[in-house]
Amino acid sequence: MTARHINPRVFWGASAIIAALLLTTIAVPGSADHAFKAAQAWAIDTFGWFYIAAVAFFLVVVVLLGFGPAGRLKLGPDDAEPDFPYVSWLAMLFAAGMGIGLMYFAVAEPIQHYISPPEAESGTIGAAREAMAITFHHYGVHAWAIYALVGLSLAYFSYRKDLPLTLRSGLSPLLGRRIDGPLGDAIDIFAVCGTVFGIATSLGFGVSQMTAGLAYNYGVADGVSTKIAIIVVVMGAATLSVLSGADRGIRRLSELNLAMAVLLMLFVLALGPTLFLLRALVQNFGLYLDHLVMRTFTLYAYEPRAWMADWTLFYWAWWIAWSPFVGMFIARISRGRTIREFVIGVLFVPTAFTFLWMTVFGNTAIALDLGVAHGGIARAVQADLSTALFKFLEYLPAAGFTSTLAIALVAVFFVTSADSGALVIDTLASGGAEDTPRWQRIYWCVLLGVTAALLLIAGGLGALQAATLLAALPFCFIMLMLAIGLIRQTNADLAGITLSDAAPAVGERLRRLLVPARRDDILRQLRDTGEPALRSVYEALREEGWTDSELVLTEDAIALSVGADTQRAFSYRLTPRSRPLAAYTALEASEARRSVAWFLAAQSSVGTRARDLTDLTVEQVKADVVAQLERWRLG
């Protein structure tokens, strides 16, 4: 184990906390369940108003950033290109964000609201309309705005400001250098623990639905041993996937996942009440828009009811608790996209698909329950949520085939949630590093499986779910800080965008189009051009009395700083960076590892982006440093 691959305080701190909570939950499952649920109920009852107001604020911030002037800024240098094709990107963020939940609740939630709506009369047409409007609200833009805010903050500060891909980076405009100390470590530890427990509870939902489906359709015993066996098999597949990385294993599984989900949805749409579903989709969407503002701020303050805490507030807390995981994963796969493209892709495209999915399954289930099922689906939901989907499929043709497909789909969702979760946790625990040793990825994948298995054995999933939702309260405050920091940074960048006059000769630029630089080429330029240029400026600063100047040389970077001990310090850093090759080059990306072109990146404390100084002369680099110093002094 090498320290450069992990942040020891985050890695071991999070591991110790996870172990302690697991031991507590296993040792006294009844007491832990009662304590966590009581604390969760208190938090939702006391701070429900805060959850509602905060989520509304997150939605407004994300929309304004996406469609305002900041929308044109890229998540990376201005010339960055996306790492993944659009369809693959959408498939991965969709699978990570909603996967198992859509399978588990697509039939169950609309039926539950239909049986027991907050305002309409149970079991009526009015209840059916209200059930779909509520389901749309819970799975609509509010949920994705929470994910988008965290993902956007992480991606912006990591890929555009060259900070580590960790939650603490998004707080740099507010906390400054304190993000590198204990406070930053605590934030990342909190994110790791929340991600592990959040994924473990969702995996519990997934394995419960898989075993229920196997028992319902094939008579397989739905016991703890079956659940453990499924966890072992599925987590083994997740480990293989995460070892392949996001570009291969996770991407391919997500694409398979999306294809299987679309196939199942189209089957239900074609063989169900097709015309009714198309009409219902339009009306559901209209009702959602009509009630959007009202439901956004509804708290039933004048007529308190338990329904609000059991549903909307529960969901808002759940999405917030999941946001470190989903936001981090979305950020990791979104390099090179503009803020506007990110917001459209994350906020609206998955929401549109979710609305179609919920209409097809939810409205079909309600229609069947009102008709041929004679209340059978509602009774199945009340008896066991895990069997709701399979009971629903009984009333459609080819029930055996579709039930098997549904079980397979849950399994693939299970794998994609586990492997993407392990990848995210590994990134957080390694200080934002993306190229980590295999043992670390295996460690987190195994820990996720062990956590889910131990909790199933101890019956502690309910306690852990309550604890995860309780953790959403402090993280909601962190998200408010992320939103403020992102607004301040994008406004500053929009106000200060300038281009350096230094540029390589035309011949060199043309040569780089045909023969992209390798990392060794840039390291050689760093040594032969960058070091003399920065050393010359450093010595001139010392001669002029700037005794607090400092020049730091490492194997792959050179940094010049002035006034490091002051509140308004200047820094200038040269380092090799890479970007994917354009598709028309001779070195177009292979399946094994995407080919990249390297460039000499200059990043200053007054700049808004990393500038490409590849093939510049010593004098041109010096001129760029002096230009940034002038901006710093005049600013």
PyMOL commands that set and color helices and strands:
alter all, ss='L'
color gray80, all
select helices_A, chain A and resi 3-5+8-27+29-67+69-72+86-105+108-115+125-138+141-160+167-180+182-218+224-244+246-271+274-290+292-297+306-310+312-332+339-370+376-383+385-393+399-429+438-458+461-496+506-514+519-543+618-634
alter helices_A, ss='H'
color red, helices_A
select strands_A, chain A and resi 549-554+557-562+570-580+596-604+611-612
alter strands_A, ss='S'
color yellow, strands_A
deselect
rebuild
show_as cartoon
